[in-house]
């Protein structure tokens, strides 16, 4: 009878340890523009190498993505060249940073987006906010 009660206690203990470790890890950075349908996340790309990557997604729309800049404390740290224009009708996401570093808690992060739609050019700057993670699943790819 004791063996049957030890297994659930072990599983609950393991889950509690997993949640605590996950919450101690650096948070993901998330930004969103409900008005224009942009969503961005900067998160761990590979747990073993401790590399981070950023992805921008949007609702399908006509036009071209012209320029994307990932900014830390007012300094551009990643830049998508305007020669790599992305047709937003054919795609709905774009990587804006790869092989990045862990975000620093006290720093501010932004994503500047410049796009063209129906012959008009638009720009918007998204502000990233840290979002704690509850259950982190390691990425080893």
C-alpha positions as CSV (number, residue, x, y, z in Angstrom):
1,X,0.0,0.0,0.0
2,X,2.8,2.4,0.8
3,X,4.4,2.0,-2.7
4,X,1.1,3.1,-4.3
5,X,1.1,6.3,-2.2
6,X,4.7,7.1,-2.9
7,X,4.3,7.3,-6.7
8,X,1.7,10.2,-6.7
9,X,3.7,12.1,-4.1
10,X,6.8,11.7,-6.3
11,X,4.9,12.9,-9.4
12,X,3.5,15.9,-7.6
13,X,7.0,16.7,-6.2
14,X,8.5,16.5,-9.6
15,X,5.8,18.8,-11.0
16,X,6.4,21.4,-8.2
17,X,10.2,21.4,-8.9
18,X,9.5,21.8,-12.6
19,X,7.2,24.8,-12.1
20,X,9.7,26.4,-9.7
21,X,12.6,26.0,-12.1
22,X,10.5,27.3,-15.0
23,X,9.5,30.4,-13.0
24,X,13.2,31.1,-12.2
25,X,14.1,31.1,-15.9
26,X,14.1,34.5,-17.7
27,X,10.7,35.4,-19.0
28,X,9.7,35.5,-22.7
29,X,9.3,38.9,-24.2
30,X,5.9,39.5,-25.9
31,X,4.5,42.5,-27.8
32,X,1.3,42.9,-29.6
33,X,-0.6,45.5,-31.7
34,X,-4.3,44.7,-31.7
35,X,-5.0,47.7,-34.0
36,X,-2.8,46.4,-36.8
37,X,-2.7,42.7,-36.0
38,X,1.1,42.4,-35.2
39,X,2.3,39.8,-32.6
40,X,6.0,39.3,-31.6
41,X,7.7,37.0,-29.2
42,X,11.4,36.7,-28.2
43,X,12.0,33.4,-26.6
44,X,14.5,30.6,-26.1
45,X,15.4,28.9,-29.4
46,X,17.8,26.3,-28.0
47,X,18.0,25.4,-24.3
48,X,21.4,23.8,-24.4
49,X,23.1,26.6,-26.4
50,X,21.1,29.3,-24.4
51,X,20.3,31.1,-27.7
52,X,17.2,33.2,-28.2
53,X,15.1,34.0,-31.3
54,X,12.4,36.4,-32.2
55,X,9.4,35.9,-34.4
56,X,6.9,38.4,-35.8
57,X,3.5,37.3,-37.0
58,X,0.5,39.2,-38.5
59,X,-2.9,38.6,-39.9
60,X,-2.8,37.9,-43.6
61,X,-2.9,41.2,-45.5
62,X,-2.0,42.8,-48.8
63,X,1.3,44.6,-48.9
64,X,5.0,44.2,-48.2
65,X,7.0,44.2,-45.0
66,X,9.8,46.6,-45.7
67,X,11.9,46.9,-42.5
68,X,11.9,45.3,-39.0
69,X,14.3,46.4,-36.3
70,X,14.7,44.8,-32.9
71,X,15.8,47.5,-30.4
72,X,17.3,47.2,-27.0
73,X,17.5,50.4,-24.9
74,X,17.2,52.5,-28.0
75,X,20.0,50.7,-29.9
76,X,19.2,48.4,-32.9
77,X,20.5,44.9,-32.2
78,X,18.9,43.1,-35.1
79,X,17.8,44.4,-38.5
80,X,15.9,42.9,-41.4
81,X,17.3,44.4,-44.6
82,X,14.8,46.2,-46.9
83,X,16.0,44.1,-49.8
84,X,14.4,41.1,-48.2
85,X,10.9,42.5,-48.6
86,X,8.3,40.0,-47.5
87,X,5.0,39.7,-49.3
88,X,2.5,39.7,-46.4
89,X,-0.2,38.0,-48.4
90,X,1.9,34.9,-49.0
91,X,3.4,34.8,-45.5
92,X,2.2,35.4,-42.0
93,X,5.4,35.4,-40.0
94,X,9.0,36.4,-40.1
95,X,12.0,35.8,-37.9
96,X,13.4,39.1,-36.7
97,X,16.3,37.8,-34.5
98,X,18.2,34.6,-34.2
99,X,21.2,33.5,-32.1
100,X,20.2,36.2,-29.7
101,X,21.2,36.6,-26.1
102,X,19.0,36.3,-23.0
103,X,17.1,39.5,-22.4
104,X,18.3,41.7,-19.4
105,X,15.5,42.4,-16.9
106,X,16.2,46.1,-16.5
107,X,16.5,46.8,-20.3
108,X,13.7,47.9,-22.6
109,X,13.0,46.1,-25.8
110,X,11.0,47.3,-28.9
111,X,10.2,46.2,-32.4
112,X,10.0,48.8,-35.1
113,X,7.9,47.6,-38.1
114,X,7.7,49.5,-41.4
115,X,5.4,48.1,-44.1
116,X,3.6,49.2,-47.3
117,X,0.0,48.5,-48.0
118,X,-2.1,49.8,-50.9
119,X,0.6,52.2,-52.0
120,X,0.8,53.8,-48.5
121,X,3.7,53.3,-46.1
122,X,3.1,52.7,-42.4
123,X,5.2,52.2,-39.3
124,X,4.6,51.1,-35.8
125,X,6.8,50.4,-32.8
126,X,5.8,47.6,-30.4
127,X,6.8,47.6,-26.8
128,X,7.9,44.2,-25.4
129,X,6.7,43.1,-21.9
130,X,8.2,40.2,-19.9
131,X,5.9,37.2,-19.5
132,X,6.8,34.6,-16.9
133,X,6.6,31.0,-18.0
134,X,4.8,28.4,-15.9
135,X,6.0,25.1,-17.5
136,X,9.1,25.4,-19.7
137,X,9.6,22.5,-22.1
138,X,13.3,22.4,-23.0
139,X,14.2,22.9,-26.7
140,X,17.2,20.9,-27.8
141,X,17.0,21.2,-31.6
